[in-house]
Amino acid sequence: MHTDNFSTNAVHAGSTPDPSTSAVIPSISLSTTYKQDSIGVHKGFEYSRSGNPNRNDFETLLSSLEVGSEEAIAYSSGSAATAAAAQWACLAEDEGGARTEEDIAEGGKSHILCINDVYGGTYRYLARVAKSTGNLEASFLDFDKAGEAGIRNAIKRNTKIVWIESPTNPMLILPPLSLISEILYSIPEAQRPILLVDNTFLSPYYSNPLTLGADVVLHSISKYINGHSDVIMGALVIRRGLGEKLSRGFRFLQNSSGGIPSPFDCYLASRGAKTLALRALKHGLNALQIASVLSKDSRIAKVSYPGLKTSPYYERAVGALSRQAKKDLSKLGWDVGALEAKAGLINGTIKHHNHHGRFAGNETLEEAIQDQGIPFSGMISIRLSSTDSADPEASHAITDKFLTSLRLFALAESLGGVESLAEAPWKMTHGAIPEAQRLELGIDPSLVRLSVGIEDVDDLVQDIQQALDLAFA
Ligand SMILES: *Cc1c(COP(=O)(O)O)cnc(C)c1O
């Protein structure tokens, strides 16, 4: 039987014409309650918190996009999805959670092992909320630095979830996903923690972690999936085969904690997701070109974009690409087979790669861009050169001048919308992380995070250059 591809599912899954009117787009169902034919006899809906047609449609759509999934469960925000996953770690097994009778008899806490460079709100919830309101402890690890022995050491008897982001925010690090998954699979199934991957930065277009060893994917739908900066929503997506273990608990928490998205937001997010493939590709093509231009500008000390060949995470980026992204790239002329075959070599040789400012004479622009790497989402982090890097005030002044001189990039938090945004993680998205920890991660006043939109890339490049001219005047 034919299986439809990503863009087809994005348009059709969860979007069947309304049987009562044949309206091609399902109506927004605002009713909070549903009439029963007799006691307990109904069409699957009783009260809108426990089930709503627009939410069901969105969940069907998301499950079809996140390849390898059995079921998607929507929450009122990415943060509500984070809270649900953390609560699941503390919920008793007979309610669908992770806490066994043995855990309960011992009376200890459940543990989550989380990557150290993590979304600020995830850090805040695990370190500050779950610790005091839940039966939960969390520890934060640099998985690459820890290496295999360090990771094994950090997984404790009571560890219920290993939690990673890929790439991380804002440093755009790709953690060693295959190593982590291998370690987890060496643990007997009854004690094995689940592997949760926050896939918000890539969206299901670029990568499908459930096919790479993840058990659960978390999404802030507020970013690329809705894509228009007008919905706050989140979801947990369960790998095929794990429905029995996870679905009951996640659904129970969705209904019991009540962090559900509105029918209107589900409708908007479904509408946004229909164009995810088009948008995500354009975000990535624009970002690759901007990253490659900026990496040749002396006013930028460092460009982090995992799709750039010069990135230390390039090999992992190529390895993480979804089938759909590879298919689209090969249609655009990328030699995906060769990329995969050479991914290891490229990583080994970048130290000797001589990076100079101009495209070689007879290359077309497309070839020149392909030569720079692959599109890999629209997120770029840059470090502005400052004359005196030991002077944080001076560095802050240059960053502020740059950010306030941009014409098209709005100085704003968030990411993944069609419009370009720029921000300073030091004071904005990551301001809640203690200063010493921010500095250790590399989040200092010279760091700028760009969410590259789908505007014309020449206009975006021009905008960045004129702002750099003013900042460094
Ligand atoms: C935004 C974001 C979240 C939180 O999602 P909200 O919808 O804002 O609550 C979680 N993880 C990542 C990586 C994010 O970017």
Ligand as a Chemical Component Dictionary entry (heavy atoms), coordinates in Angstrom:
data_LIG
# 
_chem_comp.id                   LIG 
_chem_comp.type                 NON-POLYMER 
_chem_comp.pdbx_formal_charge   0 
_chem_comp.three_letter_code    LIG 
# 
loop_
_chem_comp_atom.comp_id 
_chem_comp_atom.atom_id 
_chem_comp_atom.alt_atom_id 
_chem_comp_atom.type_symbol 
_chem_comp_atom.charge 
_chem_comp_atom.model_Cartn_x 
_chem_comp_atom.model_Cartn_y 
_chem_comp_atom.model_Cartn_z 
_chem_comp_atom.pdbx_ordinal 
LIG C1 C1 C 0 9.602  27.711 23.637 1  
LIG C2 C2 C 0 10.215 26.445 24.029 2  
LIG C3 C3 C 0 9.666  25.639 25.047 3  
LIG C4 C4 C 0 8.466  26.072 25.861 4  
LIG O1 O1 O 0 7.315  26.180 25.092 5  
LIG P1 P1 P 0 6.134  27.236 25.364 6  
LIG O2 O2 O 0 5.153  26.902 24.308 7  
LIG O3 O3 O 0 6.717  28.615 25.239 8  
LIG O4 O4 O 0 5.639  26.992 26.748 9  
LIG C5 C5 C 0 10.286 24.439 25.327 10 
LIG N1 N1 N 0 11.398 24.047 24.664 11 
LIG C6 C6 C 0 11.961 24.792 23.705 12 
LIG C7 C7 C 0 13.196 24.317 23.022 13 
LIG C8 C8 C 0 11.397 26.016 23.344 14 
LIG O5 O5 O 0 11.970 26.758 22.402 15 
# 
loop_
_chem_comp_bond.comp_id 
_chem_comp_bond.atom_id_1 
_chem_comp_bond.atom_id_2 
_chem_comp_bond.value_order 
_chem_comp_bond.pdbx_ordinal 
LIG C1 C2 SING 1  
LIG C2 C3 SING 2  
LIG C2 C8 DOUB 3  
LIG C3 C4 SING 4  
LIG C3 C5 DOUB 5  
LIG C4 O1 SING 6  
LIG O1 P1 SING 7  
LIG P1 O2 DOUB 8  
LIG P1 O3 SING 9  
LIG P1 O4 SING 10 
LIG C5 N1 SING 11 
LIG N1 C6 DOUB 12 
LIG C6 C7 SING 13 
LIG C6 C8 SING 14 
LIG C8 O5 SING 15 
# 
